[in-house]
Amino acid sequence: MAPPGGPRPGWSRRAQYGLFFSFLLAVAGLVIGLVLLALSLVAPKSYASVRGAALDATAPVTGGLRAVTATIGGVFTGAGNYWDAAHQNAQLKRERELMLQRIIEAKAISQENRELKASLQLREHSRSPVASGRIVGSSFSSPRRYAIFSAGSSDGVRVGMPVRSAQGLIGRVIDSGALASRVLLISDRASIIPAKILRGGQPVISQGRGDGTVDLRPLEVGRNPFKRGDIVITSGTGGLYPPLVPIARVVRLDDDGAIARPLADPSSISFALVEQPYEPAAIAEEAGSAADTQ
């Protein structure tokens, strides 16, 4: 038979003392409880004083325990709040990005609607438009300035016909396929347009510079009639372009003329119209000059 794991109380003086003092504490606790019970029944006021003294004695311990509990709870609460704040911040960032995307889409739709309305108004007020379509491409790195228009001979487009948008003149058709056409932009060096200044009506000549701008020269030598911000429009001379179509705005003056920027920028224009020449006889001459240009 295996011996017991520890010394028996009868053989251990320490164990005996432990049992004895435990017994004394139990008896003392019982006596104190009975005294307090009797005191509460016999002398309630004295019992209240004793209870207050006990409360004063235990208050620091209770306050310390509460502070420790509050600190531990605050640590866990702060961690939870930090996690919630990080989660909410990430969610707000996602919502902000989505909102920015929606705003960009709305602006794009609004811009397209404005261009459509302007094109419809232009079509209502223009003289016998031939076809309407989109500018689907244009050249910027080459000194030759062309644009591709999404309408061709099957839509009635012919070489020499002017092309314009609601903002102003774009150019003229120099090549026409069945479904698309190539347009010589007014900023090309081969594009020469009879024009006049809107402010005073002085006749001028507009010629492309090959860099996205046009060169304006007055017909009167020795006098520069231009001012910064002047609008130049077609004069109708030559019979190809109809009169009063905006061409460009003056951005810089030079010695005997001015540099202007076209009002109709193919890179930002979606819709355009092809019109009949101002004088039908001009289209035959323009077709021959277009062949020479190419």
C-alpha positions in Angstrom: 0.0 0.0 0.0 1.4 3.4 -1.0 2.2 5.9 1.8 0.0 9.0 2.1 1.1 12.0 -0.1 1.7 14.4 2.9 2.1 14.4 6.6 -1.0 13.8 8.7 -2.3 16.6 10.9 -1.4 14.7 14.0 2.2 14.4 13.0 2.7 18.0 11.6 2.9 20.9 14.1 2.4 23.4 11.2 -0.8 21.7 10.1 -2.1 21.7 13.7 -1.4 25.4 14.0 -3.2 26.0 10.8 -6.3 24.1 11.9 -6.2 25.9 15.2 -6.0 29.4 13.9 -8.6 28.6 11.3 -10.9 27.5 14.0 -10.1 30.7 16.0 -10.9 32.9 13.0 -14.1 31.1 12.4 -15.1 31.5 16.0 -14.0 35.2 16.0 -16.0 35.9 12.8 -19.0 34.2 14.4 -18.7 36.2 17.6 -18.2 39.5 15.7 -21.3 38.7 13.5 -23.4 38.0 16.6 -22.2 41.2 18.3 -23.0 43.3 15.3 -26.4 41.6 15.0 -27.2 42.3 18.6 -25.8 45.8 18.3 -28.0 46.5 15.3 -31.1 45.3 17.3 -30.3 46.9 20.6 -28.6 50.2 19.5 -29.2 51.1 15.9 -27.4 54.4 16.2 -24.2 52.9 17.5 -24.5 50.2 14.8 -24.7 53.0 12.1 -21.5 54.5 13.5 -19.7 51.2 13.3 -21.0 50.6 9.8 -19.7 54.1 8.8 -16.3 53.4 10.2 -16.2 50.1 8.3 -17.2 51.9 5.2 -14.4 54.5 5.7 -11.9 51.7 6.2 -12.9 49.8 3.1 -13.5 52.8 0.8 -9.8 53.1 -0.3 -9.7 49.4 -1.1 -12.9 49.6 -3.0 -11.7 52.8 -4.9 -8.5 51.1 -5.9 -10.2 48.0 -7.1 -12.6 50.2 -9.1 -9.8 52.1 -10.7 -8.0 48.9 -11.7 -11.3 47.6 -13.1 -12.0 50.9 -15.0 -8.4 50.9 -16.4 -8.7 47.4 -17.7 -12.2 48.1 -19.1 -10.9 51.3 -20.7 -8.0 49.4 -22.4 -10.5 47.0 -23.9 -13.0 49.7 -24.7 -10.3 51.9 -26.3 -9.0 49.0 -28.4 -12.6 48.3 -29.5 -13.2 52.0 -30.3 -9.9 52.2 -32.2 -10.9 49.2 -34.3 -14.3 50.6 -35.0 -12.8 54.0 -35.9 -10.3 52.3 -38.3 -13.1 50.3 -39.8 -15.3 53.4 -40.2 -12.4 55.4 -41.7 -11.8 52.7 -44.3 -15.5 52.6 -45.1 -15.7 56.4 -45.4 -12.7 56.3 -47.8 -14.4 53.7 -50.0 -17.6 55.8 -50.0 -15.6 58.9 -50.9 -13.9 57.2 -53.8 -17.3 55.9 -55.0 -18.8 59.3 -54.6 -15.9 60.9 -56.6 -16.4 58.3 -59.4 -20.1 59.1 -59.4 -19.4 62.8 -59.7 -17.0 62.3 -62.6 -19.6 60.1 -64.4 -22.3 62.7 -63.8 -20.1 65.5 -65.1 -19.3 63.4 -68.2 -23.0 62.7 -68.8 -23.8 66.4 -68.3 -21.1 67.5 -70.7 -22.3 65.0 -73.3 -25.9 66.2 -72.8 -24.8 69.8 -73.3 -23.0 68.9 -76.5 -26.0 67.0 -77.8 -28.3 69.9 -77.0 -26.0 72.4 -78.7 -25.7 70.1 -81.7 -29.5 69.8 -82.0 -29.9 73.5 -81.7 -27.2 74.0 -84.3 -28.9 71.5 -86.6 -32.2 73.3 -86.2 -30.7 76.7 -87.1 -28.1 75.7 -89.6 -28.6 75.8 -93.3 -29.4 72.3 -94.7 -27.0 70.1 -92.7 -25.9 67.0 -94.6 -24.9 64.6 -91.8 -24.2 64.6 -88.1 -21.7 62.4 -86.3 -18.8 62.2 -83.9 -15.2 63.3 -84.1 -13.6 59.9 -83.3 -9.9 60.9 -83.6 -7.5 63.7 -84.4 -3.8 64.2 -84.9 -1.7 66.2 -82.5 1.9 65.0 -82.8 2.1 65.5 -86.6 2.4 68.9 -88.3 -0.5 67.9 -90.5 -3.8 68.4 -88.6 -6.5 65.9 -89.4 -9.6 64.5 -87.7 -11.7 61.5 -88.4 -15.5 62.0 -88.7 -18.0 59.1 -88.2 -20.0 59.8 -91.4 -19.1 59.1 -95.0 -20.4 59.0 -98.6 -23.2 56.7 -97.6 -24.5 59.6 -95.5 -24.1 62.2 -98.2 -20.7 63.5 -97.2 -18.6 64.8 -100.1 -15.1 66.2 -100.4 -15.0 69.9 -99.8 -17.9 70.2 -97.4 -17.4 72.3 -94.3 -17.5 70.7 -90.9 -18.5 72.6 -87.8 -19.7 72.1 -84.2 -21.7 74.2 -81.8 -18.5 75.9 -80.7 -17.3 76.9 -84.2 -15.7 75.8 -87.4 -13.7 72.6 -87.4 -12.5 72.3 -91.0 -13.4 70.8 -94.3 -13.7 67.2 -95.7 -10.7 66.2 -97.8 -11.4 62.5 -98.1 -14.6 60.5 -97.8 -15.1 56.8 -97.4 -18.4 55.0 -97.2 -18.7 55.2 -93.4 -16.1 57.8 -92.3 -14.4 60.9 -93.6 -11.1 62.7 -93.1 -11.3 66.4 -92.1 -8.6 69.0 -92.6 -8.6 71.0 -89.5 -8.4 74.8 -89.6 -5.1 74.6 -87.7 -3.4 72.8 -90.5 -1.0 74.8 -92.7 -2.9 74.0 -95.8 -6.1 75.5 -94.3 -6.7 79.1 -95.5 -10.0 80.7 -94.6 -11.4 84.1 -95.5 -12.6 85.7 -92.3 -13.3 88.9 -90.5 -13.1 90.3 -87.0 -16.4 90.1 -85.2 -15.7 93.4 -83.3 -15.3 95.7 -86.3 -15.8 93.6 -89.3 -12.3 94.1 -90.8 -11.5 91.4 -93.3 -8.6 89.1 -92.4 -7.1 85.8 -93.5 -6.9 82.8 -91.2 -4.2 80.2 -91.9 -3.2 77.2 -89.8 0.2 77.0 -88.2 0.4 73.2 -87.7 0.7 73.5 -84.0 -2.9 73.7 -82.9 -3.2 77.5 -83.5 -4.0 79.8 -86.5 -2.2 82.8 -87.9 -4.4 85.8 -88.5 -3.3 88.5 -91.1 -5.2 91.7 -92.0 -5.8 92.6 -95.7 -4.7 96.1 -95.0 -0.9 96.2 -94.8 0.8 98.4 -92.1 -2.1 98.3 -89.6 -2.7 95.7 -86.9 -6.5 95.8 -86.1 -6.4 92.9 -83.6 -6.8 93.0 -79.9 -6.3 90.2 -77.4 -9.6 88.3 -77.0 -11.0 89.2 -80.4 -13.3 86.7 -82.0 -12.7 85.9 -85.7 -15.6 84.5 -87.8 -16.0 83.4 -91.4 -16.8 86.1 -93.9 -18.4 83.8 -96.6 -16.0 85.0 -99.2 -15.0 82.2 -101.6 -18.3 80.5 -101.3 -17.1 77.4 -99.3 -17.7 78.3 -95.7 -21.0 80.0 -94.7 -20.6 83.4 -93.1 -20.7 84.2 -89.3 -19.3 80.9 -88.1 -16.8 81.4 -85.2 -13.3 80.4 -86.0 -10.8 81.4 -83.3 -10.0 83.7 -80.4 -6.9 85.9 -80.4 -4.4 84.9 -77.7 -1.3 86.8 -78.8 -0.4 89.8 -81.0 2.7 90.0 -83.2 4.1 92.7 -85.5 1.5 92.7 -88.3 -1.1 90.1 -87.1 -2.1 87.8 -84.3 -2.0 84.3 -83.2 -5.4 82.7 -82.3 -6.6 79.5 -80.8 -9.5 77.7 -82.5 -12.8 77.8 -80.6 -13.7 74.3 -81.7 -11.1 71.9 -80.2 -11.4 68.4 -81.8 -9.9 66.8 -78.6 -12.9 68.0 -76.5 -15.7 67.9 -79.1 -17.8 64.8 -79.5 -20.5 65.9 -82.0 -20.3 67.8 -85.3 -22.2 68.6 -88.4 -21.3 68.5 -92.1 -23.0 71.2 -94.1 -23.4 72.1 -97.7 -21.0 74.7 -99.1 -22.3 78.3 -98.9 -22.2 78.4 -102.7 -22.7 75.0 -104.4 -20.2 75.8 -107.2 -17.4 76.1 -104.7 -17.4 72.4 -103.9 -16.0 71.4 -107.4 -13.1 73.8 -106.9 -12.5 72.6 -103.4 -12.5 69.0 -104.4 -9.6 69.7 -106.8 -7.7 71.7 -104.2 -8.3 68.8 -101.7 -6.6 66.4 -104.1 -3.7 68.7 -104.4 -3.5 69.0 -100.6 -3.2 65.3 -100.1 
